[in-house]
Amino acid sequence: MQYGQVSPGDVVAVIGSGPVGLSAVMTARLYGPSKVIAIDLDNARLARAADFGATDTVNSGDPDWKEQVIALTDGAGVDVAIEAVGYPRRSPWRQ
């Protein structure tokens, strides 16, 4: 949040609703954004993100997920995006 410079009234998107993403949702709320949009492939994780303070959720598996985000922001897009997917980069030594 510090480096993303979340400010009161901002719209924040948190991509990934695992442990790190849920922490980002909660921390972003401390800065007074107007919306925190959680984006994930898993509906159970999205429900948990709402429990943790996300104002809106979007399933990125939906074909129109980008349009959903744009609609939630009245066409303006987000002010801050936080990537919290945590998918490890595939190592050539790892099988």
C-alpha positions in Angstrom: 0.0 0.0 0.0 2.9 2.3 0.8 4.5 1.9 -2.6 1.1 1.8 -4.4 0.3 5.1 -2.7 -3.3 4.2 -2.0 -5.2 7.3 -1.1 -8.6 8.0 0.3 -11.2 7.6 -2.5 -9.0 5.4 -4.7 -10.2 2.2 -6.4 -7.9 -0.7 -5.6 -7.8 -4.0 -7.4 -6.2 -7.0 -5.6 -5.4 -9.8 -8.0 -5.2 -13.0 -6.1 -7.2 -13.8 -2.9 -4.9 -16.2 -1.1 -3.2 -15.3 2.2 -1.2 -12.4 0.7 -4.1 -11.1 -1.3 -6.4 -11.2 1.8 -3.7 -9.3 3.7 -3.6 -6.7 0.9 -7.4 -6.3 1.0 -7.4 -5.7 4.7 -4.4 -3.3 4.5 -5.8 -1.4 1.6 -8.9 -0.7 3.6 -6.8 1.2 6.2 -6.1 3.9 3.6 -9.7 4.8 2.9 -10.3 3.7 -0.7 -13.7 4.0 -2.2 -13.5 0.4 -3.5 -11.4 -2.7 -3.1 -12.0 -5.1 -5.9 -10.8 -8.7 -5.3 -10.0 -10.7 -8.5 -9.4 -14.4 -8.4 -10.4 -17.7 -10.2 -11.8 -19.3 -7.1 -15.3 -18.3 -5.9 -14.6 -19.6 -2.4 -11.6 -17.3 -2.1 -13.6 -14.4 -3.5 -16.2 -15.0 -0.8 -13.4 -14.9 1.8 -12.1 -11.7 0.3 -15.5 -10.1 0.8 -15.3 -11.3 4.5 -12.0 -9.6 4.7 -13.3 -6.2 3.4 -13.4 -6.4 -0.4 -16.2 -4.2 -1.6 -16.6 -6.1 -4.9 -15.3 -9.4 -6.3 -14.7 -10.5 -9.9 -14.0 -14.1 -11.0 -11.1 -13.8 -13.6 -12.3 -17.0 -15.2 -15.4 -15.2 -16.5 -15.0 -14.3 -20.1 -16.1 -10.7 -19.4 -14.0 -10.2 -16.2 -12.3 -7.1 -17.6 -15.6 -5.5 -18.5 -16.9 -6.3 -15.0 -14.0 -4.3 -13.5 -14.5 -1.4 -15.9 -18.2 -1.4 -15.0 -17.4 -1.3 -11.3 -15.2 1.7 -11.9 -17.6 3.6 -14.1 -15.3 3.2 -17.0 -12.3 4.8 -15.3 -10.3 1.6 -14.3 -8.5 1.2 -11.1 -6.1 3.6 -9.4 -3.9 1.0 -7.8 -3.5 -2.7 -8.8 -1.8 -5.1 -6.4 -0.7 -8.4 -7.8 -0.8 -11.1 -5.1 -1.1 -14.3 -7.1 2.1 -15.8 -5.8 2.4 -18.4 -8.6 6.1 -19.5 -8.5 8.2 -19.1 -11.5 9.0 -22.5 -13.0 12.6 -23.4 -12.3 14.5 -25.4 -14.9 15.7 -27.6 -12.0 12.2 -28.3 -10.7 10.3 -31.1 -12.2 
